[in-house]
Amino acid sequence: MSALPEAYGAALERAMVHATNWLASVPTRSVRPQSDADQVAASILPRLPDEPADAAAVVDELAALAEPGLMAIQSGRFYGWVMGGTLPAAMAADWLVSAWDQNAGLCFATPAAAAIEESAADWLLDLLHLPATSDVGFTTGATTANFVGLAAGRQHLMDEAGWDLEGLGLSGAPRITVFAGRERHAAVDLALRYLGLGTCVPVEADREGRILPDALDDAMGEQPGPAIVCLQAGNLHSGAFDPMADSIGVARDRGAWVHVDGAFGLWAAASPKLRERLAGVELADSWATDAHKTLNVPYDCGLAIVARPEAMRRAFSVHTSYLIATDAGPGDPFEKVPEMSRRARGIPVWAALRQLGRNGVIDMVERLAENARALADGLSSIPGVEVLNDVVFTQVSVSFGSDERTRRITQRLMAEGAVWMSGSSWQGRDILRISVSNWSTDDADVAASVEAVRRAVGSRNPKPS
């Protein structure tokens, strides 16, 4: 009789206790970590012991050394960067993904994982009103999802030009020019670097960071030839959306591939109230988004969506004697991402969608936007606080006057730990940037967050909690 269940039982029980204790502490604990990386490192054994350790004891040791250095990202008062929380069904599904330990690359080897991910993909396309025949790849995050969409675009344009990209590589290949707004996310530049496409041509944007279609037309006219146009659904600082229909029209007139970086903002397409802000987005060729942002699944989950499956699969498929590939239907998962081996990260997406249902997703997305608007209204009532952007989705950018004062108040907020809002720089000014991304944020969290900012504005000698 195998001792496998007994080998896992005690360790999993301890993990459950520590996970439950952590989740119970999140609503009331300080959002900021209590220890920095050096302090956590000092509590770790400097040398790997020679002898094995009891698995349950290792879990206890791990929880004890990590806890002081954990950021309460799941808190309803965490607004740093653009990081979502975790829905209960998605978290539990992620535990099962680890327990099942499926390498979700091949349909033949892991049929359950492949089928569940394909179901999640179908639901997503319908929910976001994107072409039903698109391929969906489950990536590590939006950076890799952007890489996938742009790689598919590169493949399509090289095929159109008659260039054998697989056999000849990029040396001597037709030049592909990439156009993107001046306020694009750095993830786009990173993906272009990975792909060897070089720096994009920056296109003028308006005060909210939206690309100007006329400027795009002028820029493309100056540099004809194979082109990719990168648009943005959700500006990092304002939350604004590029004018999709007009910009895609310009790109189409010149035969360009259109890619949309929608790391958090693409989810607005699910909402009848918000969808008009990115009208025409469905006309693009590829889209990138994160499930671990607005959808609130655990980390390590991005979504690459490509309307031309043949370009995606030509870019990423591989054929060897030992792989039992699927020739028909939706294809194998490894044909849609840069990885041959990966965890079944689409299963928590399925669980999140199944928990929420269509109406639940719509409600969550709209509630995030409403909470951002409520935060902006509350902060505007504090003397000396200026909201700099039109709050159209989940982002709020705030100034407290001079750059020095803005930095000082931001530091006070972080030191107190009641909320977490991260600093940034936008349009030549230092700002406090608020990203409302957590499903659990409620009216009480919003009110408490406004009061925390009020304290930071009025405080002279804040003391860390």
C-alpha positions as CSV (number, residue, x, y, z in Angstrom):
1,M,0.0,0.0,0.0
2,S,1.4,3.4,-1.0
3,A,2.2,5.8,1.8
4,L,1.6,8.8,-0.5
5,P,-1.5,10.2,1.3
6,E,0.3,10.0,4.7
7,A,3.4,11.7,3.2
8,Y,1.3,14.8,2.3
9,G,-1.4,14.9,5.0
10,A,0.4,16.6,7.9
11,A,2.1,19.2,5.7
12,L,-1.1,20.1,4.0
13,E,-2.9,20.4,7.3
14,R,-0.3,22.8,8.5
15,A,-0.5,24.8,5.3
16,M,-4.2,25.0,5.6
17,V,-3.9,26.4,9.2
18,H,-1.3,29.0,8.2
19,A,-3.3,30.0,5.1
20,T,-6.5,30.4,7.1
21,N,-4.7,32.4,9.7
22,W,-3.2,34.7,7.1
23,L,-6.5,35.3,5.4
24,A,-8.2,36.0,8.7
25,S,-5.6,38.6,9.5
26,V,-5.8,40.5,6.2
27,P,-8.8,42.8,7.0
28,T,-7.3,44.2,10.1
29,R,-3.5,43.9,9.7
30,S,-1.2,46.7,8.6
31,V,-1.1,46.5,4.8
32,R,2.6,47.1,4.5
33,P,5.2,44.4,5.4
34,Q,6.6,44.6,8.9
35,S,10.1,43.5,7.8
36,D,12.2,44.3,4.8
37,A,14.0,41.7,2.6
38,D,17.2,41.9,4.6
39,Q,15.4,41.3,7.8
40,V,13.6,38.3,6.4
41,A,16.8,36.9,5.0
42,A,18.5,37.2,8.4
43,S,15.9,34.8,9.8
44,I,16.6,32.1,7.2
45,L,19.2,29.4,7.8
46,P,22.4,30.6,6.1
47,R,23.4,27.0,5.1
48,L,21.3,24.2,3.9
49,P,21.3,21.5,6.7
50,D,22.7,18.1,5.9
51,E,19.8,16.1,7.2
52,P,16.2,16.0,6.0
53,A,13.4,17.7,7.9
54,D,9.9,16.8,8.7
55,A,7.6,18.2,6.0
56,A,5.0,19.7,8.4
57,A,7.8,21.3,10.4
58,V,9.2,22.9,7.2
59,V,5.8,24.4,6.5
60,D,5.7,25.9,10.0
61,E,9.2,27.3,9.6
62,L,8.3,28.8,6.2
63,A,5.2,30.5,7.5
64,A,7.0,31.9,10.5
65,L,9.9,33.4,8.6
66,A,7.7,34.8,5.7
67,E,4.8,36.3,7.7
68,P,6.6,39.6,8.8
69,G,7.7,40.2,5.2
70,L,4.3,39.7,3.5
71,M,2.4,42.6,1.9
72,A,-1.4,42.3,2.4
73,I,-2.1,42.6,-1.3
74,Q,-5.5,40.9,-0.7
75,S,-6.6,43.7,1.6
76,G,-9.5,45.9,0.4
77,R,-7.2,48.9,1.2
78,F,-4.3,47.8,-1.0
79,Y,-4.2,50.1,-4.2
80,G,-0.5,49.6,-5.2
81,W,0.6,49.2,-8.8
82,V,-2.3,47.2,-10.4
83,M,-2.6,44.1,-8.3
84,G,-5.8,42.3,-7.7
85,G,-6.9,40.1,-4.8
86,T,-7.9,36.5,-5.1
87,L,-11.5,35.2,-5.4
88,P,-12.2,32.2,-3.1
89,A,-13.0,29.7,-5.9
90,A,-9.9,30.8,-7.8
91,M,-7.6,30.3,-4.8
92,A,-9.0,26.9,-4.0
93,A,-8.7,25.9,-7.6
94,D,-5.1,27.0,-7.6
95,W,-4.5,24.6,-4.6
96,L,-6.0,21.8,-6.7
97,V,-3.8,22.7,-9.6
98,S,-0.7,22.2,-7.4
99,A,-2.1,18.9,-6.0
100,W,-3.0,17.6,-9.4
101,D,0.4,18.6,-10.8
102,Q,-0.6,18.5,-14.4
103,N,1.8,19.7,-17.1
104,A,-0.8,21.5,-19.1
105,G,1.0,21.6,-22.5
106,L,-0.5,18.6,-24.3
107,C,-4.2,17.7,-24.7
108,F,-3.3,14.0,-24.9
109,A,-1.3,13.9,-21.7
110,T,-3.5,16.2,-19.6
111,P,-7.0,16.2,-21.1
112,A,-8.8,17.6,-18.1
113,A,-6.6,20.6,-17.9
114,A,-6.8,21.3,-21.6
115,A,-10.6,20.9,-21.7
116,I,-11.1,23.2,-18.7
117,E,-8.8,25.9,-20.1
118,E,-10.5,25.7,-23.4
119,S,-13.9,26.2,-21.7
120,A,-12.5,29.2,-19.8
121,A,-11.2,30.6,-23.1
122,D,-14.6,30.3,-24.7
123,W,-16.3,32.0,-21.8
124,L,-13.7,34.8,-21.9
125,L,-14.2,35.5,-25.6
126,D,-17.9,35.7,-25.1
127,L,-17.7,37.8,-22.0
128,L,-15.3,40.3,-23.6
129,H,-17.1,40.4,-27.0
130,L,-14.0,39.3,-28.9
131,P,-14.1,37.0,-32.0
132,A,-15.2,33.5,-31.1
133,T,-12.7,31.9,-33.4
134,S,-9.7,33.5,-31.6
135,D,-7.0,31.4,-29.9
136,V,-6.4,32.0,-26.2
137,G,-3.1,31.3,-24.6
138,F,-2.6,31.2,-20.8
139,T,0.7,33.0,-20.0
140,T,2.5,34.0,-16.9
141,G,1.2,37.6,-17.1
142,A,0.4,40.5,-19.4
143,T,4.1,41.1,-20.3
144,T,4.3,37.6,-21.8
145,A,0.8,38.0,-23.3
146,N,1.9,41.1,-25.1
147,F,4.9,39.1,-26.3
148,V,2.6,36.4,-27.7
149,G,0.3,38.9,-29.5
150,L,3.2,40.8,-31.0
151,A,5.0,37.6,-32.0
152,A,1.9,36.5,-33.8
153,G,1.8,39.9,-35.5
154,R,5.5,39.5,-36.5
155,Q,4.8,36.1,-37.9
156,H,1.8,37.2,-39.9
157,L,3.6,40.2,-41.4
158,M,6.6,38.1,-42.4
159,D,4.4,35.5,-44.0
160,E,2.7,38.3,-45.9
161,A,6.0,39.6,-47.1
162,G,7.1,36.1,-48.2
163,W,9.9,35.9,-45.7
164,D,10.8,32.5,-44.1
165,L,11.1,33.7,-40.5
166,E,11.5,30.2,-39.1
167,G,14.3,29.3,-41.5
168,L,16.1,32.6,-42.0
169,G,15.4,34.5,-38.7
170,L,15.4,38.3,-38.7
171,S,18.8,39.0,-40.3
172,G,18.0,40.6,-43.7
173,A,14.2,40.4,-43.1
174,P,11.8,43.2,-44.1
175,R,11.8,45.9,-41.4
176,I,8.6,45.9,-39.3
177,T,7.9,49.3,-37.8
178,V,6.0,49.4,-34.5
179,F,3.8,52.4,-33.6
180,A,2.6,53.0,-30.1
181,G,1.4,55.9,-28.0
182,R,3.9,58.0,-26.0
183,E,2.2,56.7,-22.8
184,R,2.4,53.0,-23.6
185,H,3.3,50.6,-20.8
186,A,6.9,49.5,-20.5
187,A,5.8,45.9,-21.0
188,V,5.3,46.7,-24.7
189,D,8.9,47.9,-25.1
190,L,10.1,44.8,-23.2
191,A,8.2,42.5,-25.5
192,L,9.5,44.3,-28.6
193,R,13.1,43.9,-27.2
194,Y,12.5,40.1,-26.8
195,L,11.2,39.9,-30.4
196,G,14.1,41.9,-31.9
197,L,11.8,44.5,-33.3
198,G,13.6,47.4,-31.9
199,T,12.2,50.6,-30.3
200,C,8.7,51.7,-31.4
201,V,7.8,54.9,-33.0
202,P,6.2,57.0,-30.2
203,V,2.9,58.7,-31.3
204,E,1.6,61.8,-29.6
205,A,-1.1,61.4,-27.0
206,D,-3.6,63.7,-25.3
207,R,-3.6,64.9,-21.7
208,E,-5.2,61.6,-20.5
209,G,-2.6,59.5,-22.4
210,R,-4.8,58.5,-25.3
211,I,-3.1,58.1,-28.7
212,L,-4.2,60.6,-31.3
213,P,-5.4,58.9,-34.5
214,D,-4.4,61.9,-36.7
215,A,-0.9,61.7,-35.3
216,L,-0.8,58.0,-35.8
217,D,-1.8,58.5,-39.5
218,D,0.9,61.1,-39.9
219,A,3.5,58.9,-38.3
220,M,2.6,55.8,-40.4
221,G,2.7,57.9,-43.5
222,E,6.3,58.9,-42.8
223,Q,7.4,55.3,-42.4
224,P,5.5,53.0,-44.8
225,G,6.0,49.3,-45.0
226,P,5.1,46.3,-42.7
227,A,3.8,47.7,-39.4
228,I,2.3,46.9,-36.0
229,V,0.2,49.3,-34.2
230,C,0.0,48.9,-30.4
231,L,-3.0,50.4,-28.7
232,Q,-3.8,50.7,-25.0
233,A,-6.9,49.7,-23.1
234,G,-6.3,51.3,-19.7
235,N,-3.6,53.9,-19.3
236,L,-1.3,53.2,-16.3
237,H,-2.0,56.6,-14.7
238,S,-5.4,57.8,-16.0
239,G,-7.1,54.5,-16.8
240,A,-8.0,56.1,-20.2
241,F,-8.6,54.0,-23.3
242,D,-7.1,54.7,-26.7
243,P,-9.8,55.6,-29.4
244,M,-10.0,52.1,-30.7
245,A,-12.3,52.4,-33.8
246,D,-10.5,55.4,-35.3
247,S,-7.0,54.2,-34.5
248,I,-7.7,50.7,-35.9
249,G,-9.2,52.3,-39.0
250,V,-5.9,54.2,-39.6
251,A,-3.9,51.0,-39.1
252,R,-6.2,48.9,-41.4
253,D,-5.8,51.5,-44.2
254,R,-2.1,50.7,-44.1
255,G,-2.3,47.0,-43.7
256,A,-0.9,47.0,-40.2
257,W,-1.4,44.3,-37.5
258,V,-3.2,45.8,-34.5
259,H,-2.3,44.7,-30.9
260,V,-4.1,45.9,-27.8
261,D,-2.3,46.0,-24.4
262,G,-5.3,45.7,-22.1
263,A,-3.5,44.4,-18.9
264,F,-6.3,45.6,-16.7
265,G,-8.6,47.7,-18.9
266,L,-9.7,45.1,-21.4
267,W,-12.1,43.8,-18.7
268,A,-14.2,47.0,-19.2
269,A,-15.4,45.3,-22.4
270,A,-17.5,43.0,-20.2
271,S,-19.6,45.9,-18.8
272,P,-22.5,47.4,-20.7
273,K,-21.8,50.7,-18.8
274,L,-18.1,50.8,-19.7
275,R,-17.9,49.0,-23.0
276,E,-18.4,52.1,-25.1
277,R,-15.2,53.5,-23.8
278,L,-13.3,51.0,-25.9
279,A,-15.8,50.7,-28.8
280,G,-14.1,48.9,-31.8
281,V,-11.6,47.0,-29.7
282,E,-12.9,43.7,-31.1
283,L,-11.6,44.8,-34.6
284,A,-8.0,44.3,-33.5
285,D,-5.8,41.3,-34.3
286,S,-4.5,40.5,-30.8
287,W,-5.1,41.4,-27.2
288,A,-3.2,41.0,-24.0
289,T,-4.6,41.1,-20.5
290,D,-4.1,39.8,-17.0
291,A,-6.4,37.5,-15.1
292,H,-4.5,38.2,-11.9
293,K,-5.4,41.9,-12.0
294,T,-9.1,42.7,-12.7
295,L,-10.4,39.1,-12.6
296,N,-8.7,38.5,-9.2
297,V,-7.2,35.0,-9.7
298,P,-3.9,34.1,-8.1
299,Y,-0.7,35.3,-9.6
300,D,1.0,33.7,-12.6
301,C,-1.9,34.1,-15.0
302,G,-2.1,36.3,-18.1
303,L,-4.2,35.9,-21.3
304,A,-2.9,36.2,-24.9
305,I,-5.8,36.4,-27.4
306,V,-5.2,36.2,-31.1
307,A,-7.8,36.5,-33.8
308,R,-5.7,34.7,-36.3
309,P,-4.9,31.3,-34.8
310,E,-2.7,30.3,-37.7
311,A,-0.2,33.1,-36.9
312,M,-0.1,32.3,-33.2
313,R,0.5,28.6,-33.8
314,R,3.1,29.2,-36.5
315,A,5.0,31.3,-34.0
316,F,4.8,28.9,-31.1
317,S,4.1,25.3,-32.2
318,V,6.8,22.7,-32.2
319,H,6.8,19.2,-33.8
320,T,8.9,16.4,-32.4
321,S,8.7,12.6,-32.4
322,Y,7.9,12.3,-28.7
323,L,4.9,14.7,-28.6
324,I,1.5,13.3,-29.4
325,A,0.0,16.4,-30.9
326,T,-3.6,17.3,-31.5
327,D,-4.1,18.0,-35.2
328,A,-7.7,19.2,-35.1
329,G,-10.0,21.4,-32.9
330,P,-8.6,24.0,-30.5
331,G,-5.0,22.6,-30.7
332,D,-2.6,21.9,-27.9
333,P,-2.0,24.5,-25.2
334,F,1.7,24.7,-25.9
335,E,1.0,26.0,-29.4
336,K,-0.3,29.3,-27.9
337,V,2.4,30.3,-25.4
338,P,6.2,30.3,-25.2
339,E,6.3,27.4,-22.7
340,M,6.1,23.7,-23.4
341,S,5.9,22.9,-19.7
342,R,3.6,24.9,-17.4
343,R,1.1,24.6,-14.6
344,A,-2.6,24.5,-15.5
345,R,-3.0,28.2,-14.8
346,G,-6.3,28.5,-16.8
347,I,-8.1,26.3,-14.2
348,P,-8.3,29.2,-11.6
349,V,-9.7,31.4,-14.4
350,W,-12.4,28.8,-15.0
351,A,-13.2,28.7,-11.3
352,A,-13.3,32.5,-11.0
353,L,-15.7,32.8,-13.9
354,R,-17.8,29.9,-12.7
355,Q,-18.1,31.5,-9.2
356,L,-19.0,35.0,-10.5
357,G,-21.1,34.1,-13.6
358,R,-21.6,36.7,-16.3
359,N,-23.5,39.1,-14.0
360,G,-20.9,38.7,-11.3
361,V,-18.0,39.7,-13.6
362,I,-20.0,42.7,-14.8
363,D,-20.8,43.7,-11.2
364,M,-17.2,43.3,-10.0
365,V,-15.7,45.3,-12.9
366,E,-18.3,48.1,-12.5
367,R,-17.8,48.1,-8.7
368,L,-14.0,48.6,-9.1
369,A,-14.7,51.6,-11.3
370,E,-17.3,53.0,-8.9
371,N,-14.8,52.6,-6.0
372,A,-12.2,54.5,-7.9
373,R,-14.7,57.3,-8.5
374,A,-15.7,57.3,-4.8
375,L,-12.0,57.6,-3.8
376,A,-11.4,60.4,-6.2
377,D,-14.5,62.3,-4.9
378,G,-13.4,61.7,-1.3
379,L,-9.8,62.8,-1.8
380,S,-11.0,65.9,-3.7
381,S,-12.7,67.1,-0.6
382,I,-9.4,67.3,1.3
383,P,-7.8,70.7,1.1
384,G,-4.6,70.6,-1.0
385,V,-5.4,67.4,-2.8
386,E,-5.8,67.5,-6.6
387,V,-7.1,64.6,-8.7
388,L,-5.2,65.0,-12.0
389,N,-7.1,62.5,-14.3
390,D,-10.6,62.0,-15.5
391,V,-11.5,58.9,-13.5
392,V,-13.0,56.7,-16.3
393,F,-12.0,53.3,-14.9
394,T,-10.0,52.1,-11.9
395,Q,-7.0,54.5,-11.8
396,V,-6.7,57.7,-9.8
397,S,-3.7,60.0,-10.0
398,V,-3.3,62.6,-7.2
399,S,-1.0,65.5,-6.5
400,F,-0.6,67.3,-3.2
401,G,1.0,70.4,-4.7
402,S,4.7,70.4,-5.1
403,D,6.6,67.2,-6.0
404,E,8.4,67.3,-2.6
405,R,5.1,67.5,-0.7
406,T,3.6,64.7,-2.8
407,R,6.6,62.5,-2.1
408,R,6.5,63.3,1.6
409,I,2.7,62.5,2.0
410,T,3.2,59.3,0.0
411,Q,5.9,58.2,2.4
412,R,3.7,59.0,5.3
413,L,0.9,56.8,3.9
414,M,3.3,53.9,3.4
415,A,4.8,54.3,6.8
416,E,1.5,54.2,8.6
417,G,0.4,51.1,6.8
418,A,-3.4,51.5,7.0
419,V,-3.6,51.6,3.2
420,W,-1.1,51.1,0.4
421,M,-0.9,53.6,-2.5
422,S,2.2,53.7,-4.6
423,G,4.0,56.7,-5.9
424,S,4.8,57.4,-9.5
425,S,5.6,60.2,-12.0
426,W,3.2,61.4,-14.7
427,Q,3.4,64.2,-17.2
428,G,6.4,65.7,-15.4
429,R,4.9,65.6,-11.9
430,D,5.4,63.3,-8.9
431,I,2.0,61.7,-8.0
432,L,0.3,59.3,-5.7
433,R,-1.2,56.6,-7.9
434,I,-4.2,54.6,-6.8
435,S,-5.3,51.4,-8.6
436,V,-8.6,49.9,-7.5
437,S,-8.3,46.2,-8.4
438,N,-9.5,44.1,-5.4
439,W,-12.9,42.4,-5.5
440,S,-13.2,42.8,-1.7
441,T,-12.9,46.6,-1.5
442,D,-16.1,48.0,-0.1
443,D,-17.5,51.3,1.0
444,A,-15.9,51.0,4.4
445,D,-12.5,50.4,2.8
446,V,-13.0,53.5,0.6
447,A,-13.9,55.7,3.6
448,A,-11.0,54.4,5.7
449,S,-8.6,55.0,2.8
450,V,-9.8,58.6,2.4
451,E,-9.3,59.2,6.1
452,A,-5.8,57.7,5.9
453,V,-4.9,60.2,3.2
454,R,-6.4,63.0,5.3
455,R,-4.2,61.9,8.3
456,A,-1.1,61.9,6.0
457,V,-1.9,65.3,4.7
458,G,-2.3,66.7,8.2
459,S,0.5,64.8,9.9
460,R,3.9,66.3,10.6
461,N,5.7,63.5,12.4
462,P,4.2,60.2,11.4
463,K,5.4,57.1,13.2
464,P,5.3,53.7,11.5
465,S,2.8,51.3,13.1
